[in-house]
Amino acid sequence: MENQVLPPQPSAPEAKHRSGPRWNRIYTSAAVAALALLGWLAYDTRHDLASVQAELQQRVAEGDKSAQEARTLARQGLEQLEHAQGRITTLEARLHESETQYASVEALRAEFARMRDERALDEIALAIEIAVQQLQFAGNVPAALNALKAADTRLALLDQSRYLPLRKLVTRDIETLKTLPGADTASVALQLETIIARVDSLPLGFERQVPPPPKAVKAPAKKTASSSSADAAASAPLSSPNALMSLLVDLWQDFRGLIRIERLDRPDPALLAPSQAAYLRENLRLRLLSARVALLQREGKLFAEDMQQASLWLKRYFDLEAPAVAGTAEELARIAQARPGVQLPALEDTQAALRALKSGSKR
């Protein structure tokens, strides 16, 4: 590199003289090119600016349009929101109304269930009360048993645990009544009522009428052939045998009417005044009523005493030969054979459980 030979350099004035015009042309060309470039750049920039401005205007227009559409959509959205809020308010009101109606329906359902239970409890109480009355006042075991069975059926339909103790007691009472002897107390009481009703129609002993003696039938006299012979026979009654026989028959009838044959194995019926006869019938009726009450109350001793006294009065003061009195005496003897001494249950435990259940339902 150091040994390389450099060409000879011209002198400074000479070089300057040679390069002056050429550089001017270069500068001029460069200036023209620069101006052309600047013009082109200005034109291109202006074109670009116009394009950008047009695009900007287009985008601004599109933005305005989009904004208008957005405002329209926003307005529509607000309207739909207001409509939705109105529907929500309506639905809330309907929901509140539905809740109110549901609460009312629930209250009605609870009230109906309570009323149904109370009605069922009243029906059960009525059936148990009927059973108690049939046992205490009528001694009718079958009727009481039917009433308790009806109460048990009603309890089975309820199917609630709080009714279970009462149903157990009702079932126990049913089994107890099934084991009792089946005395037909109601039939015996009805027979006593029938006898009581016909006491006034029974004839007393001293009122019996003695039947009149039968009249003897006299044989007709034979007619004779002539009237003169008949007149002769009538004018001499003692001289004919037929007339004597007729006289004896008349005497016998008169004598027979003076004789009265009566039984001596019982005392004569007492003579009573009409007022005493009324008292006698009333006392007999009261005795029979007392016997009926004793029968229904299962008091065997009192029933036997009343029946014995009623039978004694009937045989002593009434006409036993009358068919009505004889039939009544037979009925009293048959009724007196009843033994109403069986003690019937009072159903006290069942009634106490029923009262406790009703008081619990009211609370």
Helices and strands as residue ranges (DSSP letters): H 12-133, I 134-138, H 141-158, G 161-163, H 164-178, H 185-197, G 205-207, H 227-235, H 241-257, H 274-296, H 300-317, H 323-335, H 348-362
